[in-house]
Amino acid sequence: MSTTEKHTTEEVAASPAKKVNAETGLRVHMCGVYVKDQARALEFFTEKLGCTVHTDKPMGPGMRWIEVQPPGGGPTLSLFTPEKMQDRVGTFSNVGFSSSDVRKTAAEMKAKGVEFVEEPKEQPWGGIMAIFKDLDGNTYVLHSE
């Protein structure tokens, strides 16, 4: 089967990978967010987005390992930029948030000072989507559940 062919629901459910994943509980635990200043990023994620601190521990001279948990759960976000990856700060983050009411969530975020680069709008593939950015210019998708 080519990579462009679609699998049926039954084929996916019966796949060896699906069985292994179900048995081991494999899931996404954490996603990285590249930041310039960990303290500023922590403030943004906790005060503007309502995340809670999952982990905040020293990690060498002048560095911390920080993970925040979004208010609705899911994987944590690691606020850290590895050496030689600073050029990734201020780009598309590949992190998507979801909400049962994107317009309401966007309005609440804007009231806290979060900047949206794309307002919530209906998408041709379904749902409502918006794009916002953090203090470093990283952009994030906010999509309806």
Secondary structure as the mmCIF struct_conf table of DSSP 4:
data_model
#
loop_
_struct_conf.conf_type_id
_struct_conf.id
_struct_conf.beg_label_comp_id
_struct_conf.beg_label_asym_id
_struct_conf.beg_label_seq_id
_struct_conf.end_label_comp_id
_struct_conf.end_label_asym_id
_struct_conf.end_label_seq_id
TURN_TY1_P TURN_TY1_P1 THR A 3 THR A 4
BEND BEND1 GLU A 5 GLU A 5
HELX_LH_PP_P HELX_LH_PP_P1 LYS A 6 THR A 8
HELX_RH_AL_P HELX_RH_AL_P1 THR A 9 ALA A 14
BEND BEND2 SER A 15 SER A 15
HELX_RH_AL_P HELX_RH_AL_P2 PRO A 16 THR A 24
TURN_TY1_P TURN_TY1_P2 GLY A 25 GLY A 25
STRN STRN1 MET A 30 VAL A 33
BEND BEND3 LYS A 36 LYS A 36
HELX_RH_AL_P HELX_RH_AL_P3 GLN A 38 GLU A 43
HELX_RH_PI_P HELX_RH_PI_P1 PHE A 44 LYS A 48
BEND BEND4 LEU A 49 LEU A 49
STRN STRN2 THR A 52 PRO A 58
BEND BEND5 GLY A 60 GLY A 60
TURN_TY1_P TURN_TY1_P3 PRO A 61 GLY A 62
STRN STRN3 ARG A 64 GLN A 69
TURN_TY1_P TURN_TY1_P4 PRO A 71 GLY A 72
BEND BEND6 GLY A 74 PRO A 75
STRN STRN4 THR A 76 LEU A 79
TURN_TY1_P TURN_TY1_P5 GLU A 83 LYS A 84
HELX_RH_3T_P HELX_RH_3T_P1 GLN A 86 ARG A 88
TURN_TY1_P TURN_TY1_P6 VAL A 89 GLY A 90
BEND BEND7 THR A 91 THR A 91
STRN STRN5 PHE A 92 SER A 99
BEND BEND8 SER A 100 SER A 100
HELX_RH_AL_P HELX_RH_AL_P4 VAL A 102 ALA A 111
TURN_TY1_P TURN_TY1_P7 LYS A 112 GLY A 113
HELX_LH_PP_P HELX_LH_PP_P2 VAL A 114 VAL A 114
STRN STRN6 GLU A 115 GLU A 122
TURN_TY1_P TURN_TY1_P8 PRO A 124 TRP A 125
BEND BEND9 GLY A 126 GLY A 127
STRN STRN7 ILE A 128 LYS A 133
TURN_TY1_P TURN_TY1_P9 LEU A 135 ASP A 136
STRN STRN8 THR A 139 SER A 144
#
